[in-house]
């Protein structure tokens, strides 16, 4: 029997942590609960797949041969679960329907494919499993490539949906926290690394099984990283992990039927509202909120911003916020205010996004902007 080492210790820790994360995400009641539940099940699937590796490594199947390959069909679940998580995260009107069950078809087909093995008695299962190990080869590379291809397709589609989401978020949201959602990029990079790494490793096993089977833990370490990453961000930084779904709308100029005179009139009303009521100081301000204040449809307001101002909603609102910050930074009555305090007063809710946006618009940091002004005054 193999003994514990640093790699198996890490994988064991991942299994335990995956189970704990699963429970914590299910118990958290605030926020996007649907997305959290899906992510909880994804974490559990990764933990169970890692546990299966440990069972093979430590030969736990010697005592429980009926558990051999019980988790094999689970390889077809991460792809659909990631897509489901993406849908709940990015679409406010998304609901599970019966037709979504089609995504379980690869999982169910894999069960049917392995069913003859499941029906064997314990001795036959163990003999078959030992024969595969003694042959020193991959039992069925096509099965492996099938679930990796499934993952690649679902992960790619999910990445595309998130890309579209962030494009729409700039049109509908003023919150600079969308800059903080870089975890999504990292998550998909890890998932992509696992798929590519697993495919390359399968090729290496086919080429020379004996030489490369001893490092098979490397692909599971990528699963380990995924679980650790999900756990750290989801538990400690839930606002950065679970994005706010948005509703889509059509903003075609043909649908709004606004004349140039009407566009200019609404634009004047918009600027007057921004100067008088300063809605940009609300860090959660959305396009729909501003359209209600102006009593015009959201798609018409979007058209006004795009055609008459030449900016999307995110840029427009943050222009006002930056100008407000600049006024406060130069005001003598605010000289004792910290830069972050001023930024929060003006509608920013993240220091990271504030500094990024301010420097993009002015070319200098807020501290440099204030220092340059004081130097000129002196």
N, C-alpha and C positions, 0 to 999 in steps of 0.2 A: 504493500500500500504506500502511495506517495505521501510525503510529509508536508506540513505547512511551510510556506516560504513568503517572502515579501509580497510577491505578486498575488498569491492566493489569499494572503491576509487582506490586501486591498480589495480584492473581489468579494471576500466575505463581508468586509465592512460595507461595500456597496449594496449587497443583498439586504443587510440589516437596515441601512439607511433608506433604501428604496421602500421597504415596508413601512418605516416610520413616516416618510414623506407622503406615502399613499394615504395613511390615516389622517395626517395633519391637513392635507388638501381637501379631503372629504369632509372634515369637521369645520373648516373655515366657511362661515355663512355669508360674509360680506363680499361685495364685488361681483365679478362675473363668475357665478357659481358653476354654470355649465362648462365653461372653459377649464375651470379648476378641476372639476370631476374628470374630464377627459384627460387632462395632464396627470392626474392621480393614477388613472388606469394605465397610461403609457409608462409611467415610472414603475408600476408594479410589473408590467410585462417585461421591461428591461431587467428588473431584479430577478424574475423567475428564469429568464434565459441565462442570466449569469449563474444562478443557483444550479441550473442543469449542467453547466460546464464544471462546476465544483463537484457535482455528483459523479461525473465521468472521471474527473481527475483523481478524486479520493476513492473511486470504485464503490460508491455507496450502492450502486445498482447490483452489486453482488448479493446484497441482502434483500433488495426490492426490484427484481427484474421487470416487474409489471410497470414500473415507472419509466422504463427506457423509452425515449422519444415521445413521452407524453407532452412535452413542451414544444416539440418540433413545429406544429401548426402555428404557434404563437409568432413565429417569424413573419407571418403574413399580416399581423395586426398593427405594428408600428406605423406603417404607411397610412392606412385609413384613419388611425387615431390622430396622427399629426394633421391630416387634412380636416378632420372633424374639429380639432382644437383651433385650427386656423379659421374655419368657418364661424365658430362661436365667437372668436376673438374679433373678427373684422366685419361681420354682418349683423346689424341690429335686428333684422327681421328674419334671421335664420332659425328654423325649427326642424327637428328631426321628422322625417316622413318615411312611410313604408318603402319608398323607392330607394332610400339611402342604404337599405339592407343589401343592395347589389355589391356594395364595397366589401361585404363579408364573404363573397363568393370564393375568392382565392383561399381564404382560411378554411371554408367548408370543403372545398375540393381537395385541399391538402389532407384533411381528416379522412376523406374517402380514399385517397391514394394510399395512406398509411394503414387504413383499416385492416387489411389482411394480416399485417404484423401485430396489430393490437389484439387480434383474435387468437393468436398463438398462446399456448400455455407458457408458464414461467420458464421451464427448461428450454423450450424451443426458442423463446425470445433471447435468452442468454446465449445459447449456441450460435444463433444468427448474428448477434451483436459481437461476440468474440471472433467469429469468422471474418467479419469486416475488419476488426482491429488487427487480426493476424495477417490479413491480406495486405495490410499497410497501404490502404488507398481510401479515397473518398467514396462512400457508399453510393451516392447518386449526385454527381456534380450538377445535373440539370435542375434538381430540386433546389439546390443552393443558389444557382443563377436565377431561378424563377423568383424566389423571395427577394433577392437583391435587386432584380429588375423592378419588382413591385415597389420596393422602397424608393428606388431612384425616381420612378414615375410620380409617386405620391409626394415625395419631398420636393421635387421640382415644381409640381402644381401648387403646392402650399407656398413655396417661396415666391412664385408669381403672384398669388393672391395677396400676400403680405406686401409685395412691391406695389401692387395696385392700391392697396389700402393706404399706404403712406402717401401716395400721390393724391388720393382723395382727401386724406387728412389735412393736407395743406390747403385744400379748398374749403374745408368745413370747420376746421379747428384753429384756434389761436394759441393753444397751449404749446409752449416750447418743449414740453416733456417728450414730444415725439422724437426729439433728438436723443433722448435717453433710452430709446428702445433698441439700442445696438445689440442687446442680448440676443435678439432674434437672429441677427446676422451670425453671431457666434454659435448659436444653437444649430443653425442649418449648416454652418461650416463643419461642426463636429459630426453631424449626421452624414454629411457628404463624405467626410473623411472615413467614416466607418464603412460606407458602401464601397468606396473606391478601394480602401484597404482590404476589405473582405474579398473583393473580386480578385485583387492581385494575389492575396494569400491563397485563394483557391487554385489559381494558376500554378503557384509555387508548389502546392501539395501534389497537384497532378504531375508536375515535372519531376519532383523528387520528394516523395512523401516522408521518408525517414529523416531527411535533413531538416525539414521545416515544421514537422508536427510538434517538435519540442518548444516552439515559440507560438503555439496557437493561442496562448493567453493574451497576445498583443491585441487581437481584434476585440476581445472582451474588455480590455482596458479602455477602449474607446467607448464601449457601453458604460463602463464605470465612470468615465469623465462626463458622459451625458447625464447620468443620474446625479452625480455630485453637482453639476452645473445647474440642473433643474431645481434641485433641492435648495441650493444656496440662494438663487435669485427668487424663486417662488415664495420661500418662507421669509427671507430677510428683506427683499425689495419687491413686494407684491405689486406696487403701483407701476414699477418699471417692467414687470413680467406680464401682467394681464392688461392688455390694451383695452381701450373703450371702443366697442363696436360703433359703427357709423351707418346711417342710412344713405343709400345712394339716391341721386335724382338726376334728371336730365336737365341740362342747362343750355339746350340748343337755342340759338337766337330765333329760329323759326317758331318756337313754342311760346316765347315771351311776347312777341309782336309789339315791342316797345319802339316808339319813334325816337329820333335823335333828341327831339325837344323833351320827351318824357325821361329819357336817360339822363339828360343834363339836370332836369328838375330833381329827380331822385338823388343824383350825385350831390347837389347842393344840400338837400335834406340830410344826406348821410354825413357830410362834413359838419353841418350845423349840430347834428346829434353828437358827433364825436367830440366837438369842442365844448358843448354845453353839459352833457351828461357823463362824459368820459367813461363809456362802457368798457374801454380797453383795460381799465384797472381791475376788471374781473378776470382772474386767471383762467377760469373755466369757460369763458365766452366762446360761443359757437356761432356759425353763420345763421343758424335758425333763430338764435336769440336776437341777433341784430335785425333780422328780417321782421320779426314780430314787433320790435320797437318802431320800425319804419312802416309797418303795415303793408309790406309787399312780400310776394313769394320768395322763397330762398333762392330759386333758380334765377329769378330776375336780379336779385342782389348780386349773385355770382357773375351774371352777365355784365352788370354795371362795373364791377371791379375789374373784370378781365378786359372789357372793351374800352372803358373810359379812363380807368386808372392804370391799366397795364400791369396789374399785380393780382395775385391770388389773395384769399382772405387772410391766410397766415402772414403773408408779407405786409399786407395793408395794416392790420392791427398792430403788428410789432414795429412798424414804422412810427406809429403814434406813441407806442410805449418807449421806444428809444428816444424820441424827441422829448418826452416827459422826463425821462431820466436825465437827459442833458440839462434841462432847465433846473431840475433839483440839484444836480451836481454843481451848477454855477451859482445857485442861490445862497447868499450868506447865511440865511436862517437855517440852512441844512448842512452847514459845514461840519457839524459834530455827528451827523448821521453816517453810518457805515454805508458803503456802496451797495451791499446786499440789501440793507433795509430799504434803501431808495428803490432798488429794483423791485422788491416785493410790493411796495406802495404803488408802483406803476403797472402792475399786472403780471410780472414775471413770477413764476413759481419754482424755478430751478436756477441755481447759480451757474450750472454748466451751460444751459441753453442761453441764459442771459449774456454771459461773457462771449459766447460764440456769435450770437446775433448782433450784439453791440459792436464787436470788432469787424464783423462783416460789413456793417453799414457805415462805420466811421473810420475804419483803418487803424484804430488805436484801441487800447484797453480802456475801461472806465477810469482806472487810476491815472493813466497817462493823459486822458482827456482833461481830468480835473487839475492835474499838475501843470499841464501846458497853459491852462487858463490862468492859474494862480501866478505862474511865472510872467505872463504878459501883463497882469495887473500890477505886479510888483515893479 
